[in-house]
Amino acid sequence: MIGTILWGIIGGAIVGVIARLLLPGKQHISMLVTVIVGIVAATLGGLIADWIGVGDTKGIDWIRHFIQIALAILFVWLADRMFSRRRTPPAVPAR
């Protein structure tokens, strides 16, 4: 049980960092948010992979990892859009 939780946290952190590296452009979120998003994406991706029947195969579970990374890319992008510190000032109408 403890081992599963620890591997989920470690694997999720790795998935989050990979997603951040694969996402084009600069993300304006902290590494903590990236790791948390990665943990959520890895957990949800593992559940989806189990649900569709590809979560546990003989060898490396490539489809599960692809699902996890794809979700992490989506979640990092969403987190960047929601929690970004950069704020553009409102447009001033021309006179």
Backbone as XML, in Angstrom:
<?xml version="1.0"?>
<chain id="A" units="angstrom">
  <residue number="1" name="MET">
    <atom name="N" x="0.825" y="-1.197" z="0.000"/>
    <atom name="CA" x="0.000" y="0.000" z="0.000"/>
    <atom name="C" x="0.868" y="1.259" z="0.000"/>
  </residue>
  <residue number="2" name="ILE">
    <atom name="N" x="1.805" y="1.347" z="0.947"/>
    <atom name="CA" x="2.685" y="2.515" z="1.024"/>
    <atom name="C" x="3.546" y="2.586" z="-0.227"/>
  </residue>
  <residue number="3" name="GLY">
    <atom name="N" x="4.031" y="1.441" z="-0.694"/>
    <atom name="CA" x="4.848" y="1.404" z="-1.901"/>
    <atom name="C" x="4.077" y="1.890" z="-3.119"/>
  </residue>
  <residue number="4" name="THR">
    <atom name="N" x="2.819" y="1.510" z="-3.216"/>
    <atom name="CA" x="1.986" y="1.951" z="-4.335"/>
    <atom name="C" x="1.799" y="3.465" z="-4.307"/>
  </residue>
  <residue number="5" name="ILE">
    <atom name="N" x="1.567" y="4.009" z="-3.144"/>
    <atom name="CA" x="1.392" y="5.453" z="-3.011"/>
    <atom name="C" x="2.692" y="6.178" z="-3.366"/>
  </residue>
  <residue number="6" name="LEU">
    <atom name="N" x="3.826" y="5.675" z="-2.855"/>
    <atom name="CA" x="5.112" y="6.306" z="-3.152"/>
    <atom name="C" x="5.434" y="6.251" z="-4.635"/>
  </residue>
  <residue number="7" name="TRP">
    <atom name="N" x="5.203" y="5.101" z="-5.266"/>
    <atom name="CA" x="5.459" y="5.002" z="-6.706"/>
    <atom name="C" x="4.498" y="5.868" z="-7.499"/>
  </residue>
  <residue number="8" name="GLY">
    <atom name="N" x="3.284" y="6.027" z="-7.011"/>
    <atom name="CA" x="2.341" y="6.933" z="-7.668"/>
    <atom name="C" x="2.815" y="8.377" z="-7.620"/>
  </residue>
  <residue number="9" name="ILE">
    <atom name="N" x="3.358" y="8.775" z="-6.480"/>
    <atom name="CA" x="3.863" y="10.134" z="-6.343"/>
    <atom name="C" x="5.105" y="10.334" z="-7.210"/>
  </residue>
  <residue number="10" name="ILE">
    <atom name="N" x="6.030" y="9.390" z="-7.153"/>
    <atom name="CA" x="7.265" y="9.502" z="-7.947"/>
    <atom name="C" x="6.952" y="9.454" z="-9.439"/>
  </residue>
  <residue number="11" name="GLY">
    <atom name="N" x="6.136" y="8.480" z="-9.840"/>
    <atom name="CA" x="5.764" y="8.366" z="-11.252"/>
    <atom name="C" x="4.978" y="9.566" z="-11.737"/>
  </residue>
  <residue number="12" name="GLY">
    <atom name="N" x="4.088" y="10.068" z="-10.899"/>
    <atom name="CA" x="3.310" y="11.250" z="-11.259"/>
    <atom name="C" x="4.179" y="12.485" z="-11.418"/>
  </residue>
  <residue number="13" name="ALA">
    <atom name="N" x="5.169" y="12.620" z="-10.558"/>
    <atom name="CA" x="6.087" y="13.751" z="-10.676"/>
    <atom name="C" x="6.857" y="13.670" z="-11.985"/>
  </residue>
  <residue number="14" name="ILE">
    <atom name="N" x="7.302" y="12.481" z="-12.339"/>
    <atom name="CA" x="8.034" y="12.292" z="-13.592"/>
    <atom name="C" x="7.124" y="12.579" z="-14.784"/>
  </residue>
  <residue number="15" name="VAL">
    <atom name="N" x="5.903" y="12.080" z="-14.737"/>
    <atom name="CA" x="4.944" y="12.317" z="-15.832"/>
    <atom name="C" x="4.664" y="13.815" z="-15.977"/>
  </residue>
  <residue number="16" name="GLY">
    <atom name="N" x="4.514" y="14.518" z="-14.868"/>
    <atom name="CA" x="4.270" y="15.962" z="-14.920"/>
    <atom name="C" x="5.430" y="16.723" z="-15.542"/>
  </residue>
  <residue number="17" name="VAL">
    <atom name="N" x="6.647" y="16.358" z="-15.173"/>
    <atom name="CA" x="7.825" y="17.028" z="-15.730"/>
    <atom name="C" x="7.963" y="16.726" z="-17.223"/>
  </residue>
  <residue number="18" name="ILE">
    <atom name="N" x="7.718" y="15.470" z="-17.613"/>
    <atom name="CA" x="7.771" y="15.114" z="-19.041"/>
    <atom name="C" x="6.731" y="15.917" z="-19.820"/>
  </residue>
  <residue number="19" name="ALA">
    <atom name="N" x="5.539" y="16.025" z="-19.262"/>
    <atom name="CA" x="4.482" y="16.802" z="-19.935"/>
    <atom name="C" x="4.898" y="18.253" z="-20.086"/>
  </residue>
  <residue number="20" name="ARG">
    <atom name="N" x="5.502" y="18.806" z="-19.063"/>
    <atom name="CA" x="5.935" y="20.203" z="-19.117"/>
    <atom name="C" x="7.007" y="20.391" z="-20.184"/>
  </residue>
  <residue number="21" name="LEU">
    <atom name="N" x="7.899" y="19.408" z="-20.319"/>
    <atom name="CA" x="8.943" y="19.488" z="-21.338"/>
    <atom name="C" x="8.376" y="19.334" z="-22.747"/>
  </residue>
  <residue number="22" name="LEU">
    <atom name="N" x="7.355" y="18.513" z="-22.903"/>
    <atom name="CA" x="6.769" y="18.280" z="-24.222"/>
    <atom name="C" x="5.828" y="19.396" z="-24.671"/>
  </residue>
  <residue number="23" name="LEU">
    <atom name="N" x="5.284" y="20.121" z="-23.735"/>
    <atom name="CA" x="4.353" y="21.206" z="-24.059"/>
    <atom name="C" x="5.136" y="22.397" z="-24.605"/>
  </residue>
  <residue number="24" name="PRO">
    <atom name="N" x="4.808" y="22.852" z="-25.817"/>
    <atom name="CA" x="5.581" y="23.958" z="-26.392"/>
    <atom name="C" x="5.358" y="25.261" z="-25.639"/>
  </residue>
  <residue number="25" name="GLY">
    <atom name="N" x="6.375" y="26.099" z="-25.660"/>
    <atom name="CA" x="6.278" y="27.397" z="-25.013"/>
    <atom name="C" x="6.659" y="27.337" z="-23.548"/>
  </residue>
  <residue number="26" name="LYS">
    <atom name="N" x="6.618" y="28.498" z="-22.920"/>
    <atom name="CA" x="6.965" y="28.606" z="-21.507"/>
    <atom name="C" x="5.696" y="28.507" z="-20.670"/>
  </residue>
  <residue number="27" name="GLN">
    <atom name="N" x="5.760" y="27.680" z="-19.636"/>
    <atom name="CA" x="4.634" y="27.579" z="-18.717"/>
    <atom name="C" x="4.905" y="28.500" z="-17.530"/>
  </residue>
  <residue number="28" name="HIS">
    <atom name="N" x="3.884" y="29.182" z="-17.094"/>
    <atom name="CA" x="4.007" y="30.139" z="-16.002"/>
    <atom name="C" x="3.382" y="29.579" z="-14.728"/>
  </residue>
  <residue number="29" name="ILE">
    <atom name="N" x="3.710" y="28.336" z="-14.417"/>
    <atom name="CA" x="3.236" y="27.703" z="-13.184"/>
    <atom name="C" x="4.452" y="27.160" z="-12.449"/>
  </residue>
  <residue number="30" name="SER">
    <atom name="N" x="4.299" y="26.936" z="-11.166"/>
    <atom name="CA" x="5.415" y="26.447" z="-10.363"/>
    <atom name="C" x="5.627" y="24.952" z="-10.595"/>
  </residue>
  <residue number="31" name="MET">
    <atom name="N" x="6.797" y="24.481" z="-10.176"/>
    <atom name="CA" x="7.075" y="23.046" z="-10.287"/>
    <atom name="C" x="6.160" y="22.251" z="-9.363"/>
  </residue>
  <residue number="32" name="LEU">
    <atom name="N" x="5.758" y="22.824" z="-8.239"/>
    <atom name="CA" x="4.838" y="22.133" z="-7.339"/>
    <atom name="C" x="3.513" y="21.849" z="-8.036"/>
  </residue>
  <residue number="33" name="VAL">
    <atom name="N" x="2.988" y="22.853" z="-8.742"/>
    <atom name="CA" x="1.741" y="22.655" z="-9.486"/>
    <atom name="C" x="1.954" y="21.601" z="-10.572"/>
  </residue>
  <residue number="34" name="THR">
    <atom name="N" x="3.107" y="21.632" z="-11.232"/>
    <atom name="CA" x="3.417" y="20.644" z="-12.265"/>
    <atom name="C" x="3.420" y="19.229" z="-11.691"/>
  </residue>
  <residue number="35" name="VAL">
    <atom name="N" x="4.042" y="19.057" z="-10.537"/>
    <atom name="CA" x="4.104" y="17.736" z="-9.904"/>
    <atom name="C" x="2.715" y="17.278" z="-9.474"/>
  </residue>
  <residue number="36" name="ILE">
    <atom name="N" x="1.931" y="18.160" z="-8.887"/>
    <atom name="CA" x="0.577" y="17.794" z="-8.457"/>
    <atom name="C" x="-0.274" y="17.411" z="-9.661"/>
  </residue>
  <residue number="37" name="VAL">
    <atom name="N" x="-0.172" y="18.192" z="-10.736"/>
    <atom name="CA" x="-0.907" y="17.875" z="-11.965"/>
    <atom name="C" x="-0.451" y="16.526" z="-12.513"/>
  </residue>
  <residue number="38" name="GLY">
    <atom name="N" x="0.850" y="16.253" z="-12.463"/>
    <atom name="CA" x="1.372" y="14.972" z="-12.929"/>
    <atom name="C" x="0.850" y="13.803" z="-12.115"/>
  </residue>
  <residue number="39" name="ILE">
    <atom name="N" x="0.766" y="13.971" z="-10.819"/>
    <atom name="CA" x="0.241" y="12.903" z="-9.955"/>
    <atom name="C" x="-1.220" y="12.625" z="-10.284"/>
  </residue>
  <residue number="40" name="VAL">
    <atom name="N" x="-2.004" y="13.688" z="-10.450"/>
    <atom name="CA" x="-3.425" y="13.523" z="-10.797"/>
    <atom name="C" x="-3.562" y="12.851" z="-12.167"/>
  </residue>
  <residue number="41" name="ALA">
    <atom name="N" x="-2.765" y="13.299" z="-13.139"/>
    <atom name="CA" x="-2.842" y="12.737" z="-14.488"/>
    <atom name="C" x="-2.406" y="11.272" z="-14.510"/>
  </residue>
  <residue number="42" name="ALA">
    <atom name="N" x="-1.360" y="10.938" z="-13.767"/>
    <atom name="CA" x="-0.888" y="9.550" z="-13.729"/>
    <atom name="C" x="-1.934" y="8.639" z="-13.090"/>
  </residue>
  <residue number="43" name="THR">
    <atom name="N" x="-2.550" y="9.124" z="-12.022"/>
    <atom name="CA" x="-3.585" y="8.327" z="-11.355"/>
    <atom name="C" x="-4.798" y="8.142" z="-12.256"/>
  </residue>
  <residue number="44" name="LEU">
    <atom name="N" x="-5.282" y="9.226" z="-12.830"/>
    <atom name="CA" x="-6.444" y="9.149" z="-13.711"/>
    <atom name="C" x="-6.123" y="8.327" z="-14.966"/>
  </residue>
  <residue number="45" name="GLY">
    <atom name="N" x="-4.934" y="8.510" z="-15.526"/>
    <atom name="CA" x="-4.530" y="7.737" z="-16.700"/>
    <atom name="C" x="-4.439" y="6.248" z="-16.410"/>
  </residue>
  <residue number="46" name="GLY">
    <atom name="N" x="-3.940" y="5.900" z="-15.226"/>
    <atom name="CA" x="-3.897" y="4.495" z="-14.829"/>
    <atom name="C" x="-5.289" y="3.899" z="-14.684"/>
  </residue>
  <residue number="47" name="LEU">
    <atom name="N" x="-6.208" y="4.669" z="-14.115"/>
    <atom name="CA" x="-7.587" y="4.193" z="-13.974"/>
    <atom name="C" x="-8.258" y="4.010" z="-15.336"/>
  </residue>
  <residue number="48" name="ILE">
    <atom name="N" x="-8.033" y="4.963" z="-16.238"/>
    <atom name="CA" x="-8.605" y="4.847" z="-17.584"/>
    <atom name="C" x="-8.025" y="3.636" z="-18.304"/>
  </residue>
  <residue number="49" name="ALA">
    <atom name="N" x="-6.716" y="3.438" z="-18.188"/>
    <atom name="CA" x="-6.073" y="2.288" z="-18.835"/>
    <atom name="C" x="-6.616" y="0.970" z="-18.288"/>
  </residue>
  <residue number="50" name="ASP">
    <atom name="N" x="-6.823" y="0.895" z="-16.975"/>
    <atom name="CA" x="-7.420" y="-0.304" z="-16.387"/>
    <atom name="C" x="-8.848" y="-0.503" z="-16.884"/>
  </residue>
  <residue number="51" name="TRP">
    <atom name="N" x="-9.592" y="0.593" z="-17.000"/>
    <atom name="CA" x="-10.992" y="0.524" z="-17.428"/>
    <atom name="C" x="-11.113" y="0.008" z="-18.858"/>
  </residue>
  <residue number="52" name="ILE">
    <atom name="N" x="-10.187" y="0.424" z="-19.748"/>
    <atom name="CA" x="-10.277" y="-0.049" z="-21.132"/>
    <atom name="C" x="-9.496" y="-1.346" z="-21.359"/>
  </residue>
  <residue number="53" name="GLY">
    <atom name="N" x="-8.850" y="-1.846" z="-20.316"/>
    <atom name="CA" x="-8.220" y="-3.164" z="-20.395"/>
    <atom name="C" x="-6.765" y="-3.184" z="-20.841"/>
  </residue>
  <residue number="54" name="VAL">
    <atom name="N" x="-6.072" y="-2.058" z="-20.789"/>
    <atom name="CA" x="-4.666" y="-2.028" z="-21.202"/>
    <atom name="C" x="-3.748" y="-1.581" z="-20.060"/>
  </residue>
  <residue number="55" name="GLY">
    <atom name="N" x="-4.238" y="-1.626" z="-18.853"/>
    <atom name="CA" x="-3.469" y="-1.148" z="-17.714"/>
    <atom name="C" x="-2.374" y="-2.073" z="-17.261"/>
  </residue>
  <residue number="56" name="ASP">
    <atom name="N" x="-2.514" y="-3.355" z="-17.520"/>
    <atom name="CA" x="-1.513" y="-4.321" z="-17.071"/>
    <atom name="C" x="-1.281" y="-5.325" z="-18.190"/>
  </residue>
  <residue number="57" name="THR">
    <atom name="N" x="-0.137" y="-5.221" z="-18.825"/>
    <atom name="CA" x="0.202" y="-6.102" z="-19.933"/>
    <atom name="C" x="1.487" y="-6.837" z="-19.614"/>
  </residue>
  <residue number="58" name="LYS">
    <atom name="N" x="1.877" y="-7.744" z="-20.498"/>
    <atom name="CA" x="3.149" y="-8.441" z="-20.336"/>
    <atom name="C" x="4.249" y="-7.526" z="-20.867"/>
  </residue>
  <residue number="59" name="GLY">
    <atom name="N" x="5.022" y="-6.966" z="-19.976"/>
    <atom name="CA" x="6.072" y="-6.037" z="-20.384"/>
    <atom name="C" x="5.735" y="-4.625" z="-19.960"/>
  </residue>
  <residue number="60" name="ILE">
    <atom name="N" x="6.248" y="-3.684" z="-20.727"/>
    <atom name="CA" x="6.031" y="-2.269" z="-20.411"/>
    <atom name="C" x="4.650" y="-1.856" z="-20.900"/>
  </residue>
  <residue number="61" name="ASP">
    <atom name="N" x="3.930" y="-1.157" z="-20.067"/>
    <atom name="CA" x="2.567" y="-0.720" z="-20.395"/>
    <atom name="C" x="2.607" y="0.592" z="-21.168"/>
  </residue>
  <residue number="62" name="TRP">
    <atom name="N" x="2.979" y="0.529" z="-22.426"/>
    <atom name="CA" x="3.161" y="1.728" z="-23.240"/>
    <atom name="C" x="1.873" y="2.513" z="-23.417"/>
  </residue>
  <residue number="63" name="ILE">
    <atom name="N" x="0.772" y="1.823" z="-23.611"/>
    <atom name="CA" x="-0.496" y="2.525" z="-23.826"/>
    <atom name="C" x="-0.894" y="3.277" z="-22.563"/>
  </residue>
  <residue number="64" name="ARG">
    <atom name="N" x="-0.723" y="2.659" z="-21.404"/>
    <atom name="CA" x="-1.038" y="3.333" z="-20.139"/>
    <atom name="C" x="-0.180" y="4.574" z="-19.970"/>
  </residue>
  <residue number="65" name="HIS">
    <atom name="N" x="1.117" y="4.464" z="-20.259"/>
    <atom name="CA" x="2.012" y="5.610" z="-20.113"/>
    <atom name="C" x="1.664" y="6.715" z="-21.110"/>
  </residue>
  <residue number="66" name="PHE">
    <atom name="N" x="1.280" y="6.338" z="-22.319"/>
    <atom name="CA" x="0.873" y="7.333" z="-23.305"/>
    <atom name="C" x="-0.367" y="8.090" z="-22.821"/>
  </residue>
  <residue number="67" name="ILE">
    <atom name="N" x="-1.331" y="7.374" z="-22.278"/>
    <atom name="CA" x="-2.545" y="8.007" z="-21.747"/>
    <atom name="C" x="-2.184" y="8.957" z="-20.610"/>
  </residue>
  <residue number="68" name="GLN">
    <atom name="N" x="-1.308" y="8.516" z="-19.713"/>
    <atom name="CA" x="-0.917" y="9.356" z="-18.580"/>
    <atom name="C" x="-0.213" y="10.630" z="-19.042"/>
  </residue>
  <residue number="69" name="ILE">
    <atom name="N" x="0.693" y="10.512" z="-19.994"/>
    <atom name="CA" x="1.419" y="11.687" z="-20.464"/>
    <atom name="C" x="0.490" y="12.621" z="-21.240"/>
  </residue>
  <residue number="70" name="ALA">
    <atom name="N" x="-0.411" y="12.057" z="-22.046"/>
    <atom name="CA" x="-1.359" y="12.900" z="-22.782"/>
    <atom name="C" x="-2.246" y="13.680" z="-21.813"/>
  </residue>
  <residue number="71" name="LEU">
    <atom name="N" x="-2.723" y="13.019" z="-20.768"/>
    <atom name="CA" x="-3.530" y="13.726" z="-19.766"/>
    <atom name="C" x="-2.699" y="14.775" z="-19.035"/>
  </residue>
  <residue number="72" name="ALA">
    <atom name="N" x="-1.455" y="14.452" z="-18.734"/>
    <atom name="CA" x="-0.594" y="15.405" z="-18.037"/>
    <atom name="C" x="-0.343" y="16.643" z="-18.897"/>
  </residue>
  <residue number="73" name="ILE">
    <atom name="N" x="-0.137" y="16.452" z="-20.204"/>
    <atom name="CA" x="0.043" y="17.601" z="-21.092"/>
    <atom name="C" x="-1.210" y="18.486" z="-21.062"/>
  </residue>
  <residue number="74" name="LEU">
    <atom name="N" x="-2.368" y="17.847" z="-21.154"/>
    <atom name="CA" x="-3.622" y="18.602" z="-21.099"/>
    <atom name="C" x="-3.767" y="19.335" z="-19.769"/>
  </residue>
  <residue number="75" name="PHE">
    <atom name="N" x="-3.490" y="18.653" z="-18.669"/>
    <atom name="CA" x="-3.666" y="19.256" z="-17.350"/>
    <atom name="C" x="-2.641" y="20.355" z="-17.077"/>
  </residue>
  <residue number="76" name="VAL">
    <atom name="N" x="-1.401" y="20.192" z="-17.552"/>
    <atom name="CA" x="-0.397" y="21.256" z="-17.382"/>
    <atom name="C" x="-0.833" y="22.486" z="-18.173"/>
  </residue>
  <residue number="77" name="TRP">
    <atom name="N" x="-1.336" y="22.270" z="-19.379"/>
    <atom name="CA" x="-1.818" y="23.394" z="-20.184"/>
    <atom name="C" x="-2.978" y="24.103" z="-19.483"/>
  </residue>
  <residue number="78" name="LEU">
    <atom name="N" x="-3.927" y="23.312" z="-18.959"/>
    <atom name="CA" x="-5.067" y="23.910" z="-18.248"/>
    <atom name="C" x="-4.607" y="24.654" z="-16.995"/>
  </residue>
  <residue number="79" name="ALA">
    <atom name="N" x="-3.682" y="24.063" z="-16.246"/>
    <atom name="CA" x="-3.177" y="24.718" z="-15.036"/>
    <atom name="C" x="-2.464" y="26.009" z="-15.387"/>
  </residue>
  <residue number="80" name="ASP">
    <atom name="N" x="-1.725" y="25.994" z="-16.486"/>
    <atom name="CA" x="-1.046" y="27.215" z="-16.916"/>
    <atom name="C" x="-2.066" y="28.300" z="-17.258"/>
  </residue>
  <residue number="81" name="ARG">
    <atom name="N" x="-3.141" y="27.915" z="-17.899"/>
    <atom name="CA" x="-4.194" y="28.889" z="-18.258"/>
    <atom name="C" x="-4.914" y="29.408" z="-17.000"/>
  </residue>
  <residue number="82" name="MET">
    <atom name="N" x="-5.092" y="28.559" z="-15.994"/>
    <atom name="CA" x="-5.857" y="28.955" z="-14.806"/>
    <atom name="C" x="-5.008" y="29.652" z="-13.747"/>
  </residue>
  <residue number="83" name="PHE">
    <atom name="N" x="-3.798" y="29.160" z="-13.506"/>
    <atom name="CA" x="-2.994" y="29.648" z="-12.384"/>
    <atom name="C" x="-1.838" y="30.535" z="-12.804"/>
  </residue>
  <residue number="84" name="SER">
    <atom name="N" x="-1.802" y="30.914" z="-14.029"/>
    <atom name="CA" x="-0.701" y="31.718" z="-14.530"/>
    <atom name="C" x="-0.643" y="33.052" z="-13.802"/>
  </residue>
  <residue number="85" name="ARG">
    <atom name="N" x="0.559" y="33.462" z="-13.470"/>
    <atom name="CA" x="0.730" y="34.741" z="-12.773"/>
    <atom name="C" x="0.739" y="35.904" z="-13.734"/>
  </residue>
  <residue number="86" name="ARG">
    <atom name="N" x="0.957" y="35.625" z="-14.987"/>
    <atom name="CA" x="0.996" y="36.713" z="-15.955"/>
    <atom name="C" x="-0.426" y="37.140" z="-16.271"/>
  </residue>
  <residue number="87" name="ARG">
    <atom name="N" x="-0.666" y="38.368" z="-16.136"/>
    <atom name="CA" x="-1.985" y="38.919" z="-16.422"/>
    <atom name="C" x="-1.801" y="40.052" z="-17.414"/>
  </residue>
  <residue number="88" name="THR">
    <atom name="N" x="-2.535" y="40.017" z="-18.477"/>
    <atom name="CA" x="-2.452" y="41.105" z="-19.429"/>
    <atom name="C" x="-3.424" y="42.195" z="-18.998"/>
  </residue>
  <residue number="89" name="PRO">
    <atom name="N" x="-2.988" y="43.431" z="-19.073"/>
    <atom name="CA" x="-3.895" y="44.516" z="-18.664"/>
    <atom name="C" x="-5.040" y="44.613" z="-19.671"/>
  </residue>
  <residue number="90" name="PRO">
    <atom name="N" x="-6.171" y="45.096" z="-19.215"/>
    <atom name="CA" x="-7.308" y="45.236" z="-20.137"/>
    <atom name="C" x="-6.973" y="46.217" z="-21.261"/>
  </residue>
  <residue number="91" name="ALA">
    <atom name="N" x="-7.518" y="45.950" z="-22.397"/>
    <atom name="CA" x="-7.256" y="46.800" z="-23.557"/>
    <atom name="C" x="-7.894" y="48.171" z="-23.344"/>
  </residue>
  <residue number="92" name="VAL">
    <atom name="N" x="-7.155" y="49.180" z="-23.668"/>
    <atom name="CA" x="-7.661" y="50.550" z="-23.563"/>
    <atom name="C" x="-8.213" y="50.945" z="-24.921"/>
  </residue>
  <residue number="93" name="PRO">
    <atom name="N" x="-9.462" y="51.372" z="-24.984"/>
    <atom name="CA" x="-10.021" y="51.754" z="-26.282"/>
    <atom name="C" x="-9.294" y="52.973" z="-26.866"/>
  </residue>
  <residue number="94" name="ALA">
    <atom name="N" x="-9.148" y="52.971" z="-28.167"/>
    <atom name="CA" x="-8.494" y="54.095" z="-28.855"/>
    <atom name="C" x="-9.407" y="55.312" z="-28.836"/>
  </residue>
  <residue number="95" name="ARG">
    <atom name="N" x="-8.826" y="56.481" z="-28.763"/>
    <atom name="CA" x="-9.624" y="57.702" z="-28.734"/>
    <atom name="C" x="-9.643" y="58.359" z="-30.060"/>
  </residue>
</chain>
